[in-house]
């Protein structure tokens, strides 16, 4: 053991086929703490041969006990996992905060809610069924739902546990088996989750965890025995995955980026709207696909909103993420820090008016971490790059508009279509405008309201398919139609 590494958390085994195994062609890699930039954990990464082993294990489990296990028994395992997750939620929150830098107050809220996903999908596993198709007396036609098969789940670094839970719960409820590959920057909590899966008693191979970078993800995508890829990450990666998986006609689920419009009409309850708009612009250190990063404000209240937005940005307590008083931690990795800072420069160069933040923070304990001040640009034009491109940092762009039509036009002038927010006291307008906004979810007089039961996913470049809700389960099922003759008669087609 080299000096200075004795205090590292060690997770130096992959979880394959129900066993903790050393990587065959991967490596042991150090995971960095974003609040210090220093290693804090030592983690096993897999290689292509490890992916092969994991897919074999998943395929064997699928053909074996898992395929035959009735829905109520799968549900019981999911309930057991929910119970274990609840017991371990506080430590999972701490580990997630160490690995990706989100403030503990956020990760605690998240991990406290995750068991509900396992419970919700457990109830669906018990009630999963097809339907009877009315035809005529000569046949009985019905459908059954069958699992897609082996799922390769590839998750991002901003919400490692959430993304794993959102994929695992419906996939397991559907009867699929899974090879899970967390992002290279944040592998630790997914390995911890594997411990809970093991303790819950899932048959070996039903869930396998192989951390690693793009080459491990690519091996999973190219593998002929993987039936579906469920991917959360960037659009550019999704395109590479599509090409790579084309040869064996895989199924794909894509949860991709966003540039959510948060529309504030002049008649809105401005105090509430500002709570939501500032909260959603700086949540997850700005590293959220649902980030309300384009704040569209009706002109009569624009100046007031700009002033108050900037004041509230200054109130955000940025600091060490394990401190329960901290509102916002660092960016999750150094490349993201560089990206956020470069977009702040781009905003200034484009002529947007910087009214809050705009710099890296290095005071005191933050010296070596990847912290950025909550940043607000005013007088932003929707054509500017800071309004069009996903920054994925705590940078809000405040854009003025006049009237409903312009609000809708600006909201929709984006390649993305994941989420949108809308604030007005006029109920008719709320429905009118919500119906015209091109996004997978629209929040009216609220924001980032996410539940296990509410479908979530994108239009346009924000993705394919939905996670959560009944639709989330559909993504892991195929429909089989069975037609049974009630007569057993089949006319000879060549008799005459
Ligand atoms: P990313 O695309 O860089 O990486 C995501 C995952 O893909 C990682 O596990 C990575 O190792 C893997 N990967 C990279 N190249 C690959 C390849 N060629 N083949 C297979 N796998 C590969 O994304 P990121 O930077 O980790 O995540 C941020 C992005 O995720 C943002 O765009 C964000 O909006 C999006 N996101 C979307 C949602 C949603 O629900 N829509 C949720 C969270 C994050």
Boltz pocket constraint, residues with backbone or C-beta under 6 A from the ligand:
constraints:
  - pocket:
      binder: B
      contacts: [[A, 154], [A, 155], [A, 156], [A, 157], [A, 158], [A, 159], [A, 181], [A, 182], [A, 183], [A, 184], [A, 212], [A, 213], [A, 214], [A, 215], [A, 216], [A, 217], [A, 218], [A, 221], [A, 232], [A, 233], [A, 234], [A, 235], [A, 237], [A, 238], [A, 240], [A, 241], [A, 254], [A, 255], [A, 256], [A, 257], [A, 258], [A, 287], [A, 288], [A, 289], [A, 290], [A, 390], [A, 392], [A, 418], [A, 457], [A, 458], [A, 462], [A, 463]]
      max_distance: 6.0
